[in-house]
Amino acid sequence: MPIWVDADACPVVIKDILFRAAERTQIITTLVANQYIATPPSKVISMVQVSAGFDVADNEIVKRVVAGDLVITSDIPLAAEVVEKGAQALSPRGESYTKETIRQRLNMRDFMETLRNSGVQTGGPAAMSHTDRQTFANKLDRWIAKQAKVVGSEKNL
């Protein structure tokens, strides 16, 4: 199962973790963005550049993703769409988006947007911490291990 990365806003440190994991496991990893993003030379890592525009990269990911794939994104509406398609979604901070949690995350996002639109200063997210990077790496490793078990059991059939 491939990994799709909503790459426009994905922190460099997270991309580096993904690149190392992709090479180590040979899992196809595709960055999707509306600007060019350099990737290391690899048979399993690629970049898809889409045209500029609101949600163009998100729409491309939704079009390509299938059940079982992993999408890395901090975009809650995108996460909701891919979870609905049966894919898994993980934020760059290591938060898993699931069918059970995505509705609450969408509601909170909409509430915060309403506050911002009414002039309330809500501040932005905290800077990426070492703990955030470690949480992301651990969740990614768990997903990879789960994929290895699935592939292993399919080979035994």
C-alpha positions in Angstrom: 0.0 0.0 0.0 1.5 3.3 -1.0 2.0 6.5 1.1 0.6 9.8 -0.2 2.0 13.0 1.2 0.1 16.3 1.2 3.5 17.9 0.7 2.9 21.7 0.4 2.8 22.1 4.2 4.6 19.0 5.3 7.6 19.9 7.4 11.0 19.0 5.9 11.9 16.9 9.0 8.8 14.7 8.4 9.6 14.4 4.7 13.1 13.2 5.7 11.6 10.5 8.0 9.3 9.4 5.1 12.2 9.3 2.6 14.2 7.1 5.0 11.3 4.8 5.7 10.4 4.5 2.0 14.0 3.5 1.1 14.2 1.1 4.0 10.9 -0.7 3.3 10.6 0.0 -0.5 7.1 1.4 0.0 6.0 3.6 -2.8 5.8 7.2 -1.5 4.4 10.0 -3.5 4.5 13.7 -2.6 1.7 15.8 -4.1 2.1 19.6 -4.2 1.4 22.6 -6.3 5.0 23.6 -6.3 8.1 21.6 -7.1 9.6 19.7 -4.1 12.9 18.0 -4.4 13.0 14.3 -3.6 16.0 12.0 -3.3 16.8 9.9 -6.3 14.8 6.7 -5.7 12.7 4.0 -7.4 10.1 4.3 -4.7 9.9 8.1 -4.0 8.3 10.4 -6.5 6.7 13.9 -6.7 3.5 14.9 -8.5 3.2 18.6 -9.2 -0.3 19.8 -9.7 -1.5 23.3 -10.9 -1.9 26.0 -8.3 -5.3 26.5 -6.8 -7.4 25.9 -3.8 -7.5 22.1 -2.9 -5.9 21.0 -6.2 -3.3 18.9 -4.5 -5.9 17.5 -2.0 -8.3 16.6 -4.9 -5.4 14.8 -6.7 -4.7 12.7 -3.6 -8.4 11.9 -3.1 -8.6 10.8 -6.8 -5.6 8.5 -6.5 -5.9 7.1 -3.0 -7.5 3.6 -2.4 -8.5 1.7 0.7 -5.5 0.7 2.8 -3.2 3.5 1.6 -1.7 6.0 4.0 -2.0 9.8 3.6 0.2 12.2 5.5 -1.7 15.5 6.0 -2.5 18.2 8.5 -5.6 19.1 6.4 -8.6 17.9 8.3 -11.1 17.9 5.4 -8.6 16.0 3.3 -8.2 13.5 6.1 -11.9 13.1 6.3 -12.2 12.4 2.6 -9.5 9.7 2.5 -10.7 8.0 5.7 -14.2 7.9 4.0 -12.5 6.0 1.1 -11.0 3.5 3.5 -7.5 4.9 3.6 -5.6 5.8 6.7 -4.6 9.4 7.5 -1.8 10.6 9.8 -0.8 14.1 10.7 2.8 15.2 10.6 2.6 15.3 14.4 1.6 11.7 14.6 -2.1 12.1 15.2 -4.2 9.3 13.6 -7.4 10.4 11.9 -10.0 7.6 12.1 -13.7 7.2 11.4 -14.2 7.5 15.1 -12.3 10.8 15.5 -12.6 12.7 12.3 -16.0 14.2 12.9 -14.8 15.7 16.2 -11.7 17.1 14.5 -13.8 18.6 11.7 -16.1 20.2 14.3 -13.2 21.7 16.2 -11.6 23.0 12.9 -14.9 24.7 11.9 -15.3 26.2 15.4 -11.7 27.6 15.3 -12.3 29.0 11.8 -15.5 30.7 13.0 -13.5 32.3 15.8 -10.8 33.5 13.5 -13.4 34.9 11.0 -15.0 36.8 13.9 -11.7 38.5 14.7 -10.5 36.3 17.6 -6.8 35.7 17.6 -6.4 32.0 18.0 -2.7 31.7 17.3 -1.1 29.0 15.2 0.1 25.5 16.0 3.0 25.1 18.3 6.4 24.6 16.7 7.2 21.0 15.8 8.9 19.4 18.8 11.2 16.4 19.1 8.2 14.6 20.7 6.0 15.4 17.7 8.7 13.9 15.3 9.1 10.9 17.5 5.3 10.3 17.7 5.1 10.6 13.9 8.0 8.2 13.4 6.5 5.6 15.8 3.0 5.8 14.2 4.6 5.4 10.8 6.6 2.4 11.9 3.5 0.8 13.3 1.6 1.3 10.0 4.6 -0.2 8.1 4.8 -3.2 10.4 1.0 -3.8 9.9 1.5 -3.6 6.2 4.3 -6.2 6.4 2.0 -8.5 8.3 -0.7 -8.1 5.7 1.7 -8.8 2.8 3.1 -11.8 4.7 -0.3 -13.3 5.3 -1.3 -12.8 1.7 1.8 -14.7 0.6 0.9 -17.6 2.8 -2.5 -18.0 1.1 
